Amino acid sequence: MDNQQLSQLMLAFYNDTDEMILFINDDNEIIFMNDAAKTLLSHHDNLEHMTKSICNVCLGYTSEKALMTCLDCFMKNNTKNNTFQMFIKDEAGTPVPYSASYVYLSEHQIKVLHLQNISPQIKTQESLHQKTVTQRILQAQENERKRISRELHDSLVQELLHVMVDLRLTKYKKNEELEKHLQLIEGSMSRLMDDVRNMSLELRPASLDDLGIEAALKSHIKQLQKNYGIEVHLDSNLNDRRFSNEIETVVYRVTQEAILNALKYANVDDVDVFIQYSEQELLVEVSDQGVGFTHEDAPLGTGLGLFGMRERAEIVGGDVQINSVKNKGTIVTLTIPLS
């Protein structure tokens, strides 16, 4: 194949492809574009104005720090080539995601920008992700129902049976034995009340709604120390500051789960909880100096606890990072943006 044939093939591809190809000079002006790109921009009233600068149609690109940003724009960096995701306005002004790549032709001082609409792929990925999330949530709910069912059967129901038997026996007791027997029944009822109260607190502590994160966590920590003997050190600058119901629930549940994981798997007697508030974000760290783990280790338990923490964080736009070193400990970090 000679150069002329190759040029004809390239020109045919340029004209016939559904993918958009734009040639942009160093002043960010679109100097050439194929028919697919013209179709993308044709809904604008003044096509000539829109082509004066790519910035008139671009809403930003995706970086490691933001979904859409203009910071360190690719148009300002004449690197040889680059690949990224960028957003362009549609007819309604809505951001549409495009897979973008460009090559800088230094000899001609021209960037060749290549765009492909990836909305269908993203929708497919989101649908698949949603199905996966739903399945895991249903599995987690079912596991929680099983746990509550076991708690009810093994503690509450058994204790109620003992009380019922004791009550039946009272009619056979003599007066001098009756008082002692009633004391035993009273003790059983007291344990039942404690079990119901603990289960209620575990499901949803009233203090979380009435007093906020700090008070709810202090109450939870006190209960853990009483029941399991573990020392939990809370360091917080919240000063009873309140947040939305969603944020408070996420912070409480993620912290609760992280402490529980340390209790079950880290083989430690001490856990540190650090909560730091700033205008930009809410930061929570739960750390231990336990056995730790590596990513190659088989997960202990079902693994749904770690998944649940991340899913809860996503509800409020937050993120959960888990860093662990073998025989040195684990740090669970929850970050929730507030701005």
Buried (B, 14 or more C-beta within 10 A) or exposed (E): EEEEEEEEEEEEEBEEBEBBBBBBEEEBEBEBBBBBBEEBBEEBEEEEEBBEBBEBBBBBBBBEEEEBBBEEBBBEEEEEEBEEBBBBBBEEEEBBBBBBBBBBEEEEEBBBBBBBBBEEEBEEEEEEEEEEEEEBBEEBEEEEEEEEEEBBEEBBEEBBEBBEEBEEBEEEBEEEEBEEBBEEBEEBBEBBEEBEEBBEBBEEBEBBEEBBBBBBBBBBBEBBEEEEEBEBEBEBEBEEEEBEEEBBBBBBBBBBBBBBBBBEBBEBEBBBBBBEBEEEEBBBBBBBBBBBBEEEEEEEEEEBBBBBBBBBBEEBEBEBEBEBEEEEBBBBBBBBEBE
